[in-house]
Amino acid sequence: QVQLVESGGGLVQAGGSLRLSCAASGRSLSNYGMGWFRQAPAKEREFVAAISRGGGSTYYADSVKGRFTISRDNAKNRMYLQMNNLKPEDTAVYYCAADWLGRSGYDTDSEYDYWGQGTQVTVSS
């Protein structure tokens, strides 16, 4: 019902910035809490950030707090992740996800109903 496509990944040096986008189709995102997760090589998928349906509440993993900013534009059916001061440990495939109603479990990947294909972020040095 909802298709999600991430974009904006790439190769960047430590200290640099990237902005990831998640474009949705099929359904409006207005009824979905949204989240970003990432998976590094040989690691489990981990929570990065989440945002409530209207964008009024945001949540971040401790590892990215103060460096990453999640946002959404429901009119454009898009979600974003601004990543600043990137570190090598941020290297991972980043996934956007949609959670119907988004009332709980924002940091748990099993709570999300739809996932994008992922976009690679590689931070050197």
N, C-alpha and C positions, 0 to 999 in steps of 0.2 A: 504493500500500500504506500510505503514511503521509500523512495530511493535517495541515497545520500552519496555524494561524490566529493572527496577531499581534493584540495589543490594547494599549491604554494610551498611545498617542501623543496628541499635542495641541500646543497653543500655550503656551509658557512664556517668561518673561523670562530673560535671561542671569543665571546664578547659581542658577537654580532647579533642581528635580529632577523626574524622571519615572521611573516603573517600567513597563517593558514586559513583557508576558507572551506566551508562545507555548504554545498548547494543541494537543496532538496527539491524533489519533484514527486508528483503523485498525490500528495496531501499537504495541506497547510501545516506548518510547524507550530502554530499557535497553541495547539493542545498538547504539545510535547515538551517535557523537560529535555534539555540537551546536555551532552557531555563530550569531553575529549578524553581519550585513553591513548596509551602508547605501549608498544612492545619492543623491547630491545632484544638483540640476539641472545638466545639461551635464557631469556627471562620471561616471566609470566606477564600478561597484559596488566597494566596498572592504571589506576585513576590519575588523571591530570587536573581536570577542572570540570565544573558543571554550572549550569545556569537555569534558573526557573523559567516557567512558561512565558511570563511577561518580561523577563530580564531583570526583575527587581532584586533577586538574590543570586549571589555567586559563591562558589566554593572552590577551594584549591588544595591540592596536595601540598604538604609542607615543603617538598623539594622544589616547587616552582613558585611558591608564594612570594609576591613582591617582584617577580620577574615576568610572569605571564599574566595576560588579561583576556578573559573570555567575554564575548559579547554576541548579541544576536540582533537581527533585523527581520522581524516577522513579515513585514511588508514585502521584503525581497526574498523571503524564504531561505535565509542564509544565517549561518553562524560562523564566528571567527575566533581565532586564537592568535593574539599578538604575543610573540615570544621575544623577549629582550634579554640581553646579557646571557646568551646561550653558553652552555658548558658542554664539554665532551660527553658527560653522563646523560645529557638530553638526547643523544643519538638514539633514534628509534623510528619505527613506523608509527605514525600518528593516525588515529581513527576517530571519526566523529560518530556519535550515536544518538538515537532518539528514544525517549522513554514516554510512553503514553501516560498523560496526566502528570507525570513526574512528581509524585507526592512523597516519595521516600526512596531510599537506597541509591542516591545519586552517585555514590562512590563505588557501587557494585555493578560489575559489567553484566551480570545475569539479570539485572533489572531492566535493561534496555532492550527494546524490541527491534530496532533497525540499526544497521551498521553500514558505514561506507567501506570502500576497498582499501583505504589507507594511503598515506603519502609519506615518503621517506624523508626524514630529517637527519642530516649527518653534520656533526660539529667536530671540526678538526682542532688539534692541539690540546 
